[in-house]
Amino acid sequence: MHLVSALPPLRDVIARHGLAASKALGQNFLLDEQLLDRIARIPGDLTGETAYEVGPGPGGLTRALLRAGANVVAVERDRRCIPALAELDAWQPGQLRVIEDDALKIDEAREVPGAHVVANLPYNVGTALLVRWLATTDWRPWWKSLTLMFQKEVAERVVARPDTSAYGRLAVLSQWRSSARLAMNVHRSAFTPPPKVMSAVVHIEPGEAPAGVAIGTIERLTAAAFGQRRKMLRQSLKAVPGAPAAMEAVGIDPTRRAETLTIEDFVSLARAMDAV
């Protein structure tokens, strides 16, 4: 039996430490222990695995990860939360390491190689962190899986399919060498304070990277194509070196728009650009 199961209720911890959620830090706390346990189960059996959590706040999801048997490395920049997290370490000794820092500055490949990332990401840095984790040059990446809470609109962009309004650069980056799925929706009422929008959890697992394609090429290609998504490709990609010739080489009609291209189309374009 995990000692963490005997911890005081999260609401009591928040009240005792005066942990009102900070809007400036994009904080919204999840307090429903059953819901948190469901999120912690999404990556599969975490017994003995390393879980990397960004923005644990008072430690709700941290508790769930510890209950799941994970060794947790948590990065928290809000020093108000550090004493509450220290209590978790005292209850479950040796299973939690807290790094007081900005997650955007962490060298994850050194700090948490082979980790499952499980996080209710702060809204103000969530997309930036996801793009950084997806755009790593070394593949397979340092992470085994990503289980991430986003605003539902962002989550839908991660898993979007071609010819939909949500389909864009984030979908291509998430799916060209990974699999991405919407794991669960989370109602706004589950949070304290409730955000203005609904949330959802996405689960991403790395796959094999297509041969002959560099991440930098995919990034340039998608940034240009979706940066002017209402324009035809011949217009949006004309300034991207090698893109017009690549479209001709792989037989993509330059009068199409970016949202009509499949993931495979973007990979073929990028491969043709890199082959020059």
MARTIVEX-524920 format. One line per 2 residues: their letters; for each residue z, y, x of N, C-alpha, C. Coordinates in steps of 0.2 Angstrom, whole numbers, plus 5000, padded with zeros to 4 digits. Layout:
BEGIN
a> Z,Y,X,Z,Y,X,Z,Y,X ~ ...
//
This chain:
BEGIN
mh> 5000,4994,5004,5000,5000,5000,5000,5006,5004 ~ 4995,5011,5003,4995,5017,5007,5001,5022,5004
lv> 5004,5024,5009,5010,5029,5008,5007,5035,5004 ~ 5001,5037,5005,4998,5043,5003,4998,5043,4995
sa> 4999,5037,4992,4999,5036,4985,5005,5039,4982 ~ 5011,5040,4986,5017,5042,4984,5018,5050,4985
lp> 5012,5053,4987,5013,5060,4988,5014,5064,4981 ~ 5017,5070,4982,5018,5074,4976,5011,5077,4973
pl> 5011,5078,4967,5005,5081,4963,5002,5087,4967 ~ 4995,5087,4967,4992,5092,4971,4994,5099,4968
rd> 4995,5100,4962,4997,5106,4959,5003,5109,4962 ~ 5008,5104,4963,5014,5106,4966,5013,5108,4973
vi> 5009,5105,4977,5007,5107,4984,5004,5113,4984 ~ 4999,5115,4980,4996,5121,4979,5001,5127,4978
ar> 5005,5126,4973,5010,5131,4971,5015,5132,4977 ~ 5018,5126,4980,5023,5127,4985,5020,5131,4991
hg> 5014,5130,4993,5011,5133,4999,5007,5140,4997 ~ 5007,5142,4990,5003,5148,4988,4996,5148,4989
la> 4993,5142,4988,4986,5141,4990,4981,5143,4984 ~ 4981,5149,4982,4976,5151,4977,4969,5151,4981
as> 4964,5148,4977,4957,5147,4980,4954,5154,4982 ~ 4951,5154,4988,4948,5161,4990,4941,5161,4988
ka> 4939,5166,4985,4932,5167,4983,4928,5169,4989 ~ 4931,5172,4994,4927,5174,5000,4925,5168,5004
lg> 4930,5163,5003,4928,5157,5007,4924,5151,5003 ~ 4922,5153,4997,4919,5149,4992,4923,5143,4990
qn> 4929,5144,4989,4934,5138,4987,4934,5137,4980 ~ 4934,5131,4978,4936,5129,4971,4939,5122,4972
fl> 4945,5121,4970,4949,5115,4972,4948,5110,4966 ~ 4947,5104,4968,4947,5098,4963,4954,5095,4963
ld> 4957,5094,4957,4963,5091,4957,4964,5084,4953 ~ 4958,5082,4950,4958,5076,4947,4958,5070,4952
eq> 4963,5066,4952,4964,5061,4957,4959,5055,4956 ~ 4958,5053,4950,4953,5048,4948,4946,5050,4950
ll> 4944,5056,4948,4938,5059,4950,4937,5059,4958 ~ 4942,5061,4961,4942,5061,4968,4941,5054,4971
dr> 4944,5049,4968,4943,5042,4971,4936,5040,4969 ~ 4933,5042,4964,4926,5040,4963,4922,5043,4968
ia> 4923,5049,4970,4919,5052,4975,4919,5048,4982 ~ 4926,5047,4983,4927,5043,4990,4924,5036,4990
ri> 4922,5033,4984,4919,5027,4984,4912,5027,4984 ~ 4909,5033,4984,4901,5033,4984,4898,5031,4990
pg> 4901,5032,4996,4898,5029,5002,4898,5022,5003 ~ 4902,5019,4999,4904,5012,5000,4911,5011,5003
dl> 4912,5005,5006,4919,5003,5008,4920,5007,5015 ~ 4925,5011,5015,4926,5016,5020,4932,5013,5025
tg> 4934,5007,5023,4940,5004,5027,4938,5004,5035 ~ 4942,5008,5038,4941,5008,5046,4936,5013,5048
et> 4932,5016,5043,4926,5020,5045,4929,5027,5046 ~ 4925,5031,5050,4927,5038,5050,4924,5042,5045
ay> 4928,5046,5041,4925,5051,5036,4926,5058,5039 ~ 4921,5062,5038,4921,5069,5041,4921,5073,5034
ev> 4926,5077,5034,4927,5082,5028,4927,5089,5030 ~ 4923,5093,5027,4922,5100,5028,4926,5104,5022
gp> 4930,5108,5024,4934,5112,5019,4938,5108,5014 ~ 4943,5105,5017,4947,5100,5013,4952,5104,5008
gp> 4953,5111,5010,4958,5115,5006,4965,5112,5006 ~ 4968,5111,5000,4975,5108,5000,4975,5100,5001
gg> 4969,5097,5001,4968,5090,5003,4967,5085,4998 ~ 4965,5087,4992,4963,5082,4987,4959,5077,4988
lt> 4953,5078,4991,4948,5073,4993,4950,5070,4999 ~ 4954,5073,5003,4957,5070,5009,4961,5064,5007
ra> 4966,5065,5002,4970,5060,5000,4966,5054,4998 ~ 4960,5055,4994,4956,5050,4991,4953,5046,4997
ll> 4951,5050,5002,4948,5046,5008,4953,5042,5012 ~ 4959,5045,5012,4964,5041,5015,4966,5034,5011
ra> 4966,5035,5005,4967,5030,5000,4962,5024,5001 ~ 4956,5027,5003,4950,5022,5003,4950,5019,5010
ga> 4955,5020,5014,4956,5017,5021,4952,5020,5026 ~ 4949,5026,5025,4945,5030,5031,4950,5033,5036
nv> 4947,5034,5042,4950,5038,5047,4947,5045,5046 ~ 4951,5050,5044,4948,5056,5042,4948,5062,5047
va> 4943,5065,5048,4943,5071,5053,4941,5077,5048 ~ 4945,5081,5047,4944,5087,5042,4944,5094,5046
ve> 4939,5098,5044,4938,5104,5047,4940,5109,5042 ~ 4945,5114,5043,4947,5119,5039,4948,5125,5042
rd> 4944,5131,5040,4945,5137,5043,4951,5141,5040 ~ 4953,5139,5034,4958,5143,5030,4965,5141,5033
rr> 4968,5145,5037,4974,5142,5040,4980,5142,5035 ~ 4979,5145,5029,4984,5144,5024,4985,5136,5022
ci> 4979,5133,5023,4979,5126,5021,4982,5121,5026 ~ 4983,5123,5032,4984,5118,5037,4991,5115,5036
pa> 4997,5119,5034,5003,5115,5033,5002,5110,5027 ~ 4998,5111,5022,4998,5106,5017,4994,5100,5020
la> 4989,5101,5024,4986,5095,5027,4990,5091,5032 ~ 4995,5095,5035,4999,5092,5040,5004,5087,5036
el> 5006,5089,5030,5010,5084,5026,5006,5077,5025 ~ 5000,5078,5024,4996,5071,5023,4997,5067,5030
da> 4996,5070,5035,4997,5067,5042,5004,5064,5043 ~ 5009,5067,5040,5015,5065,5040,5016,5058,5036
wq> 5013,5059,5030,5014,5053,5026,5009,5047,5028 ~ 5004,5048,5031,4999,5043,5033,4998,5044,5041
pg> 5003,5042,5045,5002,5044,5052,4996,5041,5055 ~ 4993,5045,5060,4987,5042,5064,4981,5041,5060
ql> 4980,5043,5054,4974,5042,5050,4970,5049,5049 ~ 4973,5054,5051,4970,5061,5049,4970,5065,5055
rv> 4965,5068,5057,4964,5073,5062,4962,5080,5059 ~ 4965,5085,5059,4963,5092,5057,4961,5096,5062
ie> 4955,5099,5061,4952,5104,5066,4952,5111,5063 ~ 4956,5115,5065,4956,5122,5062,4950,5126,5065
dd> 4944,5127,5062,4939,5130,5065,4933,5131,5059 ~ 4928,5134,5061,4922,5135,5057,4918,5129,5057
al> 4916,5126,5052,4912,5120,5052,4905,5121,5055 ~ 4903,5128,5055,4896,5129,5057,4896,5129,5065
ki> 4902,5129,5068,4903,5129,5075,4904,5123,5078 ~ 4905,5117,5074,4907,5111,5076,4902,5107,5079
de> 4903,5104,5085,4898,5099,5088,4899,5092,5085 ~ 4896,5091,5080,4898,5084,5076,4896,5078,5080
ar> 4891,5078,5084,4889,5073,5088,4894,5071,5093 ~ 4898,5076,5095,4903,5074,5100,4910,5073,5096
ev> 4911,5076,5091,4918,5076,5087,4918,5070,5083 ~ 4913,5068,5079,4913,5063,5074,4907,5059,5074
pg> 4905,5056,5080,4899,5052,5080,4900,5046,5075 ~ 4895,5044,5071,4895,5038,5067,4899,5039,5061
ah> 4900,5046,5059,4904,5047,5053,4900,5047,5046 ~ 4904,5045,5041,4902,5047,5034,4904,5054,5032
vv> 4900,5058,5031,4902,5065,5029,4903,5065,5021 ~ 4909,5066,5019,4911,5067,5012,4915,5073,5011
an> 4912,5078,5007,4914,5084,5007,4913,5088,5000 ~ 4918,5091,4997,4916,5096,4992,4915,5103,4996
lp> 4909,5104,4998,4907,5109,5002,4908,5116,4999 ~ 4911,5121,5003,4912,5128,5001,4905,5130,4999
yn> 4904,5133,4993,4898,5136,4991,4894,5140,4996 ~ 4898,5144,4999,4894,5149,5003,4891,5146,5010
vg> 4893,5140,5012,4890,5137,5018,4887,5131,5017 ~ 4887,5128,5011,4885,5121,5009,4877,5120,5011
ta> 4873,5124,5009,4866,5123,5010,4864,5124,5018 ~ 4867,5128,5021,4866,5129,5028,4869,5123,5032
ll> 4874,5120,5030,4877,5114,5034,4872,5108,5032 ~ 4870,5108,5026,4865,5102,5025,4859,5103,5029
vr> 4856,5108,5029,4850,5109,5033,4851,5108,5040 ~ 4856,5110,5043,4858,5108,5050,4858,5101,5051
wl> 4862,5097,5046,4863,5090,5047,4856,5086,5046 ~ 4852,5089,5042,4845,5086,5041,4840,5087,5047
at> 4841,5093,5050,4836,5095,5054,4837,5094,5062 ~ 4842,5089,5063,4843,5087,5069,4837,5084,5073
td> 4836,5085,5079,4831,5082,5083,4832,5075,5084 ~ 4838,5073,5086,4839,5066,5087,4840,5062,5081
wr> 4836,5057,5080,4836,5052,5074,4835,5045,5076 ~ 4840,5041,5074,4844,5042,5068,4850,5047,5070
pw> 4853,5051,5065,4857,5056,5067,4864,5054,5068 ~ 4869,5058,5070,4876,5056,5071,4879,5054,5065
wk> 4877,5056,5059,4880,5054,5053,4877,5047,5050 ~ 4882,5043,5047,4879,5037,5043,4877,5038,5036
sl> 4880,5043,5033,4878,5045,5026,4881,5052,5025 ~ 4878,5055,5020,4881,5062,5017,4882,5061,5010
tl> 4889,5062,5008,4891,5063,5001,4894,5070,5000 ~ 4890,5074,4996,4891,5081,4996,4891,5084,4989
mf> 4896,5088,4988,4897,5091,4982,4893,5098,4982 ~ 4888,5100,4978,4885,5106,4977,4885,5109,4970
qk> 4883,5115,4970,4881,5118,4963,4876,5113,4961 ~ 4876,5112,4954,4871,5107,4952,4864,5109,4953
ev> 4862,5116,4953,4856,5118,4954,4853,5116,4962 ~ 4858,5117,4966,4856,5115,4973,4855,5107,4974
ae> 4860,5103,4971,4859,5096,4971,4853,5094,4968 ~ 4850,5097,4963,4844,5095,4960,4838,5097,4964
rv> 4839,5102,4968,4834,5104,4973,4833,5098,4979 ~ 4839,5095,4981,4839,5090,4986,4835,5084,4984
va> 4836,5082,4977,4833,5076,4975,4827,5077,4971 ~ 4824,5083,4971,4818,5084,4967,4812,5081,4969
rp> 4808,5079,4964,4801,5076,4965,4796,5081,4964 ~ 4790,5080,4967,4784,5085,4967,4783,5087,4960
dt> 4779,5092,4959,4777,5095,4953,4783,5097,4948 ~ 4789,5098,4951,4794,5101,4947,4797,5107,4950
sa> 4800,5111,4945,4802,5118,4948,4807,5118,4953 ~ 4811,5112,4954,4816,5112,4959,4814,5109,4965
yg> 4808,5107,4965,4805,5104,4972,4803,5109,4977 ~ 4805,5108,4983,4804,5113,4988,4806,5111,4995
rl> 4807,5116,4999,4808,5114,5006,4814,5109,5007 ~ 4820,5111,5003,4826,5107,5003,4824,5099,5002
av> 4820,5098,4997,4818,5091,4995,4815,5088,5000 ~ 4810,5091,5003,4806,5088,5009,4810,5086,5015
ls> 4815,5091,5017,4819,5090,5022,4824,5084,5021 ~ 4826,5083,5015,4831,5078,5013,4828,5071,5012
qw> 4821,5071,5011,4818,5065,5009,4813,5062,5014 ~ 4810,5066,5019,4805,5064,5023,4807,5058,5028
rs> 4813,5058,5029,4816,5052,5033,4823,5050,5031 ~ 4825,5052,5025,4831,5050,5022,4830,5048,5015
sa> 4834,5044,5012,4834,5043,5004,4840,5048,5001 ~ 4838,5051,4996,4843,5055,4992,4843,5054,4985
rl> 4849,5054,4982,4850,5052,4975,4856,5057,4973 ~ 4855,5058,4966,4861,5061,4963,4866,5056,4961
am> 4872,5056,4964,4877,5051,4963,4881,5052,4956 ~ 4883,5059,4955,4887,5060,4949,4887,5067,4948
nv> 4888,5069,4941,4888,5076,4939,4896,5077,4938 ~ 4898,5084,4940,4905,5086,4939,4905,5092,4935
hr> 4909,5092,4930,4910,5097,4925,4914,5103,4928 ~ 4912,5109,4927,4915,5115,4930,4923,5115,4928
sa> 4925,5112,4923,4932,5112,4921,4936,5108,4925 ~ 4933,5103,4930,4937,5099,4934,4940,5103,4940
ft> 4937,5109,4941,4939,5113,4947,4945,5118,4945 ~ 4948,5120,4950,4953,5126,4949,4952,5131,4955
pp> 4950,5137,4953,4948,5140,4947,4941,5137,4945 ~ 4939,5136,4938,4933,5134,4936,4927,5138,4939
pk> 4922,5136,4942,4916,5140,4944,4912,5142,4938 ~ 4907,5146,4939,4903,5148,4933,4898,5143,4932
vm> 4897,5138,4937,4891,5134,4936,4894,5126,4936 ~ 4889,5122,4934,4891,5115,4935,4890,5112,4942
sa> 4893,5107,4944,4892,5104,4950,4889,5097,4950 ~ 4887,5094,4956,4885,5087,4956,4886,5085,4963
vv> 4886,5078,4964,4887,5075,4971,4880,5072,4972 ~ 4878,5073,4978,4872,5070,4981,4874,5065,4986
hi> 4870,5059,4987,4872,5055,4992,4865,5054,4996 ~ 4865,5055,5003,4860,5054,5007,4861,5049,5012
ep> 4856,5045,5013,4856,5040,5019,4850,5040,5023 ~ 4851,5040,5030,4846,5041,5034,4841,5035,5034
ge> 4835,5036,5035,4830,5030,5035,4826,5031,5042 ~ 4821,5028,5042,4816,5028,5048,4812,5034,5048
ap> 4812,5038,5054,4808,5044,5054,4800,5042,5055 ~ 4796,5045,5051,4789,5043,5052,4786,5045,5059
ag> 4782,5040,5062,4780,5041,5069,4775,5047,5069 ~ 4776,5050,5075,4771,5056,5077,4772,5062,5073
va> 4778,5063,5071,4780,5069,5067,4787,5072,5070 ~ 4786,5079,5072,4792,5082,5074,4796,5086,5069
ig> 4802,5086,5069,4806,5090,5064,4804,5097,5064 ~ 4803,5100,5070,4801,5107,5070,4794,5109,5066
ti> 4790,5104,5067,4783,5105,5063,4785,5105,5055 ~ 4789,5100,5053,4790,5099,5046,4794,5106,5044
er> 4798,5108,5048,4802,5115,5046,4797,5121,5045 ~ 4792,5121,5050,4788,5127,5050,4783,5126,5044
lt> 4781,5120,5043,4776,5119,5038,4779,5120,5031 ~ 4785,5118,5030,4788,5119,5023,4790,5126,5022
aa> 4793,5129,5027,4795,5136,5027,4789,5140,5024 ~ 4783,5139,5027,4778,5143,5026,4775,5141,5019
af> 4774,5135,5017,4771,5133,5011,4776,5135,5005 ~ 4782,5134,5005,4786,5136,5000,4789,5143,5000
gq> 4788,5146,5006,4790,5153,5006,4785,5158,5002 ~ 4779,5155,5000,4774,5158,4996,4772,5153,4991
rr> 4776,5150,4987,4775,5144,4983,4770,5145,4978 ~ 4769,5151,4975,4764,5153,4970,4757,5154,4973
km> 4756,5154,4979,4750,5155,4982,4747,5148,4984 ~ 4740,5148,4984,4737,5142,4987,4738,5141,4994
lr> 4738,5134,4996,4739,5132,5003,4735,5136,5008 ~ 4729,5137,5006,4725,5141,5011,4727,5148,5013
qs> 4731,5151,5008,4734,5157,5009,4741,5157,5013 ~ 4745,5152,5010,4752,5152,5013,4752,5149,5019
lk> 4747,5144,5021,4747,5141,5028,4742,5144,5033 ~ 4739,5149,5031,4734,5151,5036,4736,5154,5042
av> 4743,5156,5042,4746,5159,5049,4749,5153,5052 ~ 4750,5147,5050,4753,5142,5053,4748,5138,5058
pg> 4749,5139,5065,4745,5136,5069,4743,5129,5068 ~ 4737,5127,5067,4735,5120,5066,4735,5118,5059
ap> 4738,5121,5054,4738,5119,5047,4732,5119,5044 ~ 4728,5124,5044,4721,5124,5041,4717,5118,5043
aa> 4717,5117,5049,4713,5111,5052,4716,5105,5050 ~ 4722,5104,5049,4726,5098,5047,4724,5097,5040
me> 4724,5102,5036,4722,5101,5029,4715,5098,5028 ~ 4711,5100,5032,4704,5098,5032,4704,5090,5034
av> 4707,5089,5040,4707,5083,5043,4710,5077,5038 ~ 4715,5079,5035,4718,5073,5030,4716,5074,5023
gi> 4711,5078,5022,4708,5079,5015,4713,5082,5010 ~ 4717,5087,5011,4721,5090,5006,4717,5096,5004
dp> 4716,5097,4998,4712,5103,4995,4716,5109,4996 ~ 4714,5114,5000,4717,5120,5001,4719,5125,4995
tr> 4716,5123,4989,4717,5127,4983,4723,5124,4980 ~ 4726,5119,4982,4732,5116,4979,4738,5121,4981
ra> 4744,5120,4977,4750,5124,4979,4755,5119,4982 ~ 4760,5122,4985,4765,5118,4989,4768,5112,4985
et> 4770,5114,4978,4774,5110,4974,4770,5104,4972 ~ 4764,5104,4973,4760,5098,4971,4759,5093,4977
lt> 4761,5094,4983,4761,5090,4988,4767,5085,4988 ~ 4765,5079,4989,4771,5074,4990,4774,5074,4997
ie> 4779,5071,4997,4783,5070,5004,4778,5067,5009 ~ 4774,5062,5007,4769,5059,5011,4764,5064,5013
df> 4762,5068,5009,4757,5073,5010,4759,5078,5016 ~ 4765,5080,5015,4768,5084,5021,4769,5081,5027
vs> 4771,5074,5027,4771,5071,5033,4764,5070,5036 ~ 4759,5069,5032,4752,5068,5035,4750,5074,5038
la> 4751,5080,5035,4749,5086,5037,4753,5088,5044 ~ 4759,5086,5044,4763,5088,5050,4761,5083,5056
ra> 4759,5077,5055,4757,5072,5060,4750,5075,5063 ~ 4746,5077,5058,4739,5080,5060,4740,5086,5065
md> 4745,5090,5063,4746,5096,5067,4749,5094,5074 ~ 4753,5089,5074,4756,5087,5080,4751,5083,5085
av> 4746,5081,5082,4741,5077,5085,4736,5081,5089 ~ 4736,5087,5088,4731,5092,5091,4733,5093,5098
//
